């Protein structure tokens, strides 16, 4: 599914990145080592972590997009790093639980 479809369906704010990329899988979590160990390539990651290390984890794991929840904001450093690495950054005021439930109903696989 294109990230742009997810943005539209979930009412997400686009912070940076190419929303025409496709994602098939999803992961949720705030412990970076767990995400690196379990995320599948072509994933969308739901988290409350916003520091620049989330971009490095995404590159290593093949994650295409990050959804930052609970109204948190990405730092300018994180946005710049994501732009340089081709990672799409999205944000929402909704909780991770709400976002993951909606992604699952859209057909994003665990």
N, C-alpha and C positions, 0 to 999 in steps of 0.2 A: 504494500500500500504506500502511496506517495505520502511524504510528510505533510505536504500541503493539505491533503484530505484530512489528516489527523488534526492539523491546526484548525481547520474549518469546523470539524465535528466537535472538538473539545473547547473551542474558543480560546486557543492559546495565543500568547504574545510571542512574536518572532523577534529574538534579540540579534541574531545573525545566522548566516548560512544558507545553503541551497535547499529549499523546501521541495524540490522536484526529485530528490533522492528517494529511493524505495527502502522501506523497512519491513521485515517479516516477523521479527521476534521482539520481545520486550523483557526488560529486567527492572527490578526495583531494589534499592538498597543504598545505604550510606557508608558502608564499610568498603573502602576501595579495593582491598585484597579479595573480598568476596565477589565483587563485580568482575574483577579481572579473571577470577577462577571460573565463574559460571555464566557470564554473558556470552551470547552467541554473536557471530558476525552478522551485520545488517540488523542490529537491534536499536531500539529506542530505550533510553535509560531514564527512569523516574527516580528523583532523589531530592534531598534538601541541601546537598553539598554544592557549594558554588565556587570554591577556590580553584585556582588554575590547574591543580593536579587532576581534576576531573577530565580535563582535555587529554592529558597524557594517558590516563586509563582508557579513555575512549579510543584513542589511536591504537593502543596495544590490543584491545579487545575487538576492534572492528565495529564499534558502536558508531552509528551515523548521527544520532540526535540525543540531546539531553533535555529532559523536562524538569525544570527547577520549580518546586512546589511551595505551598504555604506563604506565598507572597514575597519570598526572598529574591534578591537581585544578584546578578553576576557582576563581578568587578570589571573595570575596564581592562585589566590585565588578562582576565579569563576570556573576555570577548575577543581581544586581539589575538590571543593564542588560538582560539577556536577558528577564527577567520583564516589564520595561516595554515591550520591543519585540515580545514574543510569539514569541520564539525558544526552541525546546526544546533544553536542554543535557543531553547523555548522556555517560557515561564508561565506560571499560573498562580492564582490566589487559592486554588483548590488544594486539598490534601493529597498526599501520594495515594492513599486508599481510593479516593474518588477517581483520580486519573487512571490508575491501573485498572479499575473496574470498567471504565469506559473504553480503554484500549482493548481489553479482553472481549468486550461486546462487539467491537469493530472487527474482530478477527485476528488481532495481533496474538501470535502464539507465545507461550511461555518459553 
